[in-house]
């Protein structure tokens, strides 16, 4: 069988819409890959399989009804400084290690309205201050092409996850190169 985790989003969209693959099957392919590879890369702080399966089920209903938008059923990762209602959001800091937001960031509301599948929260430099993703209190992410090197930062977890095909795409945040630099380090052409 084809490795669907290596496809472009447009190809996933076509396969989902033509029922060549279900949203649950696509989600499970990514969750399996995360389980297999992320122990070495440490790109995720929190993986959310239950949430991902719920999202996939909801997306599949839209797909079956012919109401799927461009991102419906597409598995994404979210940088851990973006608030996700009901999902641990640590900003890679022990200060927030138990913080579960009671609300979503606006970008999450918009992504949820598009019926994405959220796979989890990616590692980052603590409070997005750094250029290596090595200041995370939880997961010091490695470069997916050479684990002896850093993935850049502060969105290094997102870039490494995309570079290693651990999500179809990922959200990062950028103040002074925090997406551009890890994107370059991890061979990703945009997050």
NORLINUR-V405313 format. One record per residue. N is the residue number from 1. RES is the residue in one letter. PSI is psi in radians with two decimals (999 if undefined). Layout:
BEGIN
n:N res:RES psi:PSI
n:N res:RES psi:PSI
END
This chain:
BEGIN
n:1 res:X psi:2.58
n:2 res:X psi:2.50
n:3 res:X psi:1.72
n:4 res:X psi:-0.31
n:5 res:X psi:-0.21
n:6 res:X psi:0.00
n:7 res:X psi:2.77
n:8 res:X psi:2.72
n:9 res:X psi:-0.69
n:10 res:X psi:-0.59
n:11 res:X psi:-0.65
n:12 res:X psi:-0.75
n:13 res:X psi:-0.81
n:14 res:X psi:-0.77
n:15 res:X psi:-0.68
n:16 res:X psi:-0.81
n:17 res:X psi:-0.56
n:18 res:X psi:0.03
n:19 res:X psi:0.42
n:20 res:X psi:-0.42
n:21 res:X psi:2.62
n:22 res:X psi:2.83
n:23 res:X psi:-0.64
n:24 res:X psi:-0.72
n:25 res:X psi:-0.72
n:26 res:X psi:-0.76
n:27 res:X psi:-0.81
n:28 res:X psi:-0.59
n:29 res:X psi:-0.76
n:30 res:X psi:-0.76
n:31 res:X psi:-0.66
n:32 res:X psi:-0.72
n:33 res:X psi:-0.72
n:34 res:X psi:-0.82
n:35 res:X psi:-0.66
n:36 res:X psi:-0.67
n:37 res:X psi:-0.56
n:38 res:X psi:-0.28
n:39 res:X psi:-0.52
n:40 res:X psi:-0.63
n:41 res:X psi:-0.56
n:42 res:X psi:0.80
n:43 res:X psi:-0.46
n:44 res:X psi:2.40
n:45 res:X psi:-0.76
n:46 res:X psi:2.21
n:47 res:X psi:2.40
n:48 res:X psi:1.22
n:49 res:X psi:-0.68
n:50 res:X psi:-0.81
n:51 res:X psi:-0.75
n:52 res:X psi:-0.75
n:53 res:X psi:-0.67
n:54 res:X psi:-0.79
n:55 res:X psi:-0.73
n:56 res:X psi:-0.69
n:57 res:X psi:-0.76
n:58 res:X psi:-0.76
n:59 res:X psi:-0.69
n:60 res:X psi:-0.62
n:61 res:X psi:-0.72
n:62 res:X psi:-0.74
n:63 res:X psi:-0.83
n:64 res:X psi:-0.54
n:65 res:X psi:-0.04
n:66 res:X psi:0.45
n:67 res:X psi:0.36
n:68 res:X psi:2.30
n:69 res:X psi:-3.04
n:70 res:X psi:-0.59
n:71 res:X psi:0.05
n:72 res:X psi:2.10
n:73 res:X psi:0.05
n:74 res:X psi:2.18
n:75 res:X psi:2.11
n:76 res:X psi:2.74
n:77 res:X psi:2.63
n:78 res:X psi:2.26
n:79 res:X psi:2.48
n:80 res:X psi:0.19
n:81 res:X psi:0.11
n:82 res:X psi:2.10
n:83 res:X psi:2.30
n:84 res:X psi:1.96
n:85 res:X psi:2.19
n:86 res:X psi:0.05
n:87 res:X psi:2.27
n:88 res:X psi:2.26
n:89 res:X psi:1.78
n:90 res:X psi:-0.27
n:91 res:X psi:0.45
n:92 res:X psi:0.53
n:93 res:X psi:2.45
n:94 res:X psi:-0.46
n:95 res:X psi:-0.51
n:96 res:X psi:0.40
n:97 res:X psi:-0.29
n:98 res:X psi:0.23
n:99 res:X psi:2.08
n:100 res:X psi:1.86
n:101 res:X psi:2.47
n:102 res:X psi:0.17
n:103 res:X psi:2.87
n:104 res:X psi:2.62
n:105 res:X psi:2.68
n:106 res:X psi:-0.73
n:107 res:X psi:-0.61
n:108 res:X psi:-0.68
n:109 res:X psi:-0.74
n:110 res:X psi:-0.72
n:111 res:X psi:-0.69
n:112 res:X psi:-0.62
n:113 res:X psi:-0.40
n:114 res:X psi:0.03
n:115 res:X psi:0.72
n:116 res:X psi:2.90
n:117 res:X psi:2.07
n:118 res:X psi:2.05
n:119 res:X psi:-0.52
n:120 res:X psi:-2.95
n:121 res:X psi:2.27
n:122 res:X psi:2.68
n:123 res:X psi:2.86
n:124 res:X psi:2.96
n:125 res:X psi:2.49
n:126 res:X psi:2.21
n:127 res:X psi:0.46
n:128 res:X psi:0.52
n:129 res:X psi:1.68
n:130 res:X psi:3.01
n:131 res:X psi:0.40
n:132 res:X psi:-0.25
n:133 res:X psi:0.51
n:134 res:X psi:-0.11
n:135 res:X psi:0.11
n:136 res:X psi:2.38
n:137 res:X psi:-0.21
n:138 res:X psi:-0.83
n:139 res:X psi:1.98
n:140 res:X psi:1.65
n:141 res:X psi:2.49
n:142 res:X psi:2.75
n:143 res:X psi:2.31
n:144 res:X psi:-0.30
n:145 res:X psi:-0.32
n:146 res:X psi:1.73
n:147 res:X psi:-0.11
n:148 res:X psi:-0.05
n:149 res:X psi:2.81
n:150 res:X psi:2.78
n:151 res:X psi:0.02
n:152 res:X psi:-3.12
n:153 res:X psi:3.01
n:154 res:X psi:-0.18
n:155 res:X psi:0.62
n:156 res:X psi:-0.62
n:157 res:X psi:-0.74
n:158 res:X psi:-0.79
n:159 res:X psi:-0.75
n:160 res:X psi:-0.69
n:161 res:X psi:-0.74
n:162 res:X psi:-0.80
n:163 res:X psi:-0.56
n:164 res:X psi:0.13
n:165 res:X psi:0.78
n:166 res:X psi:0.08
n:167 res:X psi:2.78
n:168 res:X psi:-0.58
n:169 res:X psi:2.90
n:170 res:X psi:2.61
n:171 res:X psi:2.40
n:172 res:X psi:-3.02
n:173 res:X psi:2.65
n:174 res:X psi:2.24
n:175 res:X psi:-0.80
n:176 res:X psi:0.63
n:177 res:X psi:0.14
n:178 res:X psi:-0.23
n:179 res:X psi:-0.79
n:180 res:X psi:-0.78
n:181 res:X psi:-0.90
n:182 res:X psi:-0.53
n:183 res:X psi:-0.78
n:184 res:X psi:-0.79
n:185 res:X psi:-0.59
n:186 res:X psi:0.16
n:187 res:X psi:0.58
n:188 res:X psi:2.37
n:189 res:X psi:0.84
n:190 res:X psi:2.55
n:191 res:X psi:999
END
